[in-house]
Structure formats: structure tokens, C-alpha cells
Amino acid sequence: MPSHGVNPVNTAAPATPAWPADAVEVGRVLGAWGIKGWIKVQPFASDPQALLGARHWFLQPPERSPRTQPIPGALTVTQSRVHGDFVIAAIAHSGDRSAAEALQGARVFVPRESFPSAQADEYYWVDMIGCAVVNREGVALGTVTGLLDTGAHSVLCVQPDDVAPEAVGAPVERLIPFVAAYVDAVDLKTRRIVVDWGLDY
């Protein structure tokens, strides 16, 4: 049947994109911003480019927080920008404040592949989690389980591999400043970090 130059309009809601296998948590929804359905997000990184560069944000409910409303699995971001210490964003199919308020507390994830490329000698925290840490003598110190941001610099949290963390009398995790004075090399391909750090430190 001829269309006479008029294309049919698909009014169905867009399909929810699949949860990415490389999803990384990058922020939390603080609530609504303004009256037109925008939301305000607290980014976990000082440079929120991963949030700003992703077209889809994937959501999970906050931990240990009962909710009366379900949280959508994904949001399509139509606009986003930095606003002070936060990121604000316009979401497709969310045109009022009440819809935005319903997302308060949601955990925000984006695919790792959407992160901008790191500069030389720069590393994303998520890429260092699980890396083996050895000292200059080749002695294994443990595995990176997390990082701390002290403001002045980051600190590697290294858990010894030979004892379970919950074991009675288990060694306290090693906290190694992530600075050139202590970190000799980071090889993400081999998942190995070499540090100038003794077993008795």
C-alpha cells in the first residue's frame, strides 16, 4: 500500500538493552533535578567521563533498602553534563519530577568499554582489582582487592593470598601508596604490579 511519503511512527517503548558483561558501578542517583524529569547523580570518580560518555546507564536498587517501586534495568540518556560536584542528566521517556524521584538511591553502572582511554601512566581502579602484587625480590604480597582515595594519592589495598580474609588471626591487608616512590610497574596484560615493599612493612 503506498505511503504517500509518510513514514509510519513506532510508538512502542524501546527494548531494554542487555546488561553488559563488563558493567562497572560508577555512581548513585541522588534524586530529581528540576521539574522536567532530569536526575542528579553522585559520580564515584573525580572525572565522570565514563558517565558522560555512555548512552545507556544500567541500574540496580540500593543495597539493603526496601523499595515500593521497581527500578528500571536501564536508562537511555539524552543529555548529561557536570553540575558542580554532580552529574545531571535528561532521561528518555521521563518527563516529570516524580518519575525522576522514583530513581533515588539507584546504583548506576556503565560498560567498561565506554570508559575513555587512560593516558600514559594512568590506570582505572577497576582494572587493577584482582592484580597480583609482588615486590622487587619477586615475593608475592597478595592481590589487589580495592583502592582508597586519600586526597593526596590513591592507596592499594592488598590482601595476602595464603590466608582467607575471614580467618582468625589473618594478616591485616597491606596498604601500599600508589605513587612512583613505591610502585615500580603496572602490567595490566599480565595482571601484575611490582612494588618496592617489604613483607614486614
LUMZADREN-825446 format. One record per residue (C-alpha): residue in one letter; x, y, z. Coordinates in steps of 0.1 Angstrom, whole numbers, plus 5000, padded with zeros to 4 digits. Layout:
N
aXYZ
...
! end
This chain:
201
m500050005000
p501550344991
s502750565019
h502450895001
g505750995016
v504750955052
n506750705073
p504950505100
v505750605136
n506750335160
t505150425193
a506350125212
a508850175240
p512450095230
a513749755241
t515849755272
p519449695263
a521049385278
w523049415310
p526749445299
a529149175310
d531749435318
a529449665339
v531249885364
e529450085392
v530250455386
g527650645407
r524450675426
v521250865418
l520651135444
g517251225431
a515451465408
w516951785394
g514552045383
i510951975372
k511351825338
g512551475347
w516251535350
i518151335376
k521151415397
v523951155401
q526851145426
p529851015405
f532350795422
a535250935402
s536551295403
d536451285364
p533051145355
q533751095318
a532550735319
l529150865329
l529151145304
g530250925276
a527750645280
r524350655261
h522850395284
w523050375322
f522250045339
l520650045373
q520349825403
p518449905435
p520450025466
e521749755489
r519649665520
s517049925512
p513449815507
r511649985478
t508050015470
q508750085433
p510749885409
i513850035393
p514250005355
g517149795343
a518450065321
l518050435312
t518650605278
v520550925284
t519651205260
q521651485277
s524251495305
r526651745320
v528651825350
h526952045376
g529152135405
d530251805421
f527451615404
v526351495370
i522851585359
a521051405331
a517951405310
i516451065305
a514350945276
h510650885285
s511051065319
g509351395316
d508351485352
r509951515386
s508051235402
a509550985377
a513051115384
e512451095422
a511450735419
l515050655409
q516650795441
g519250565456
a519750355424
r523250235417
v524450345383
f526650115361
v528150165326
p530049925304
r533849925309
e534249965272
s532650305273
f535450445295
p537650695277
s541250575271
a543550635300
q546650845295
a550250715298
d550950615335
e547250645343
y545050355353
y541450295362
w540850145396
v538649875382
d541449745360
m543749695390
i541349505411
g542449145411
c546049215401
a548849025418
v551349235437
v554949135441
n557949325455
r561349375438
e562549045451
g559748865435
v557948785467
a554148775464
l552449025487
g548848945477
t546049055454
v544549405450
t541049395465
g540349775463
l541750125464
l541450415487
d541550775478
t543250985505
g543051305485
a546851335481
h547151005463
s545550665460
v546350365481
l546349995470
c544549755494
v546449425491
q545049105507
p547548825513
d546748525492
d547748245516
v545148315543
a541348375539
p540348735550
e537848605575
a540248355592
v541048415628
g544448595631
a544648665594
p547248915584
v545949275581
e545749385545
r548649575532
l548049945523
i550650055497
p550650415484
f550050425447
v552950665440
a556150635419
a558250605451
y556650265458
v555150135426
d557750025400
a555449885373
v551849805364
d551249545338
l547549505331
k548149245304
t549749005329
r547749145358
r550849215378
i552049505399
v555649535411
v556249745442
d559149845465
w557649705496
g558849455522
l556949175539
d557549335573
y556149685563
! end
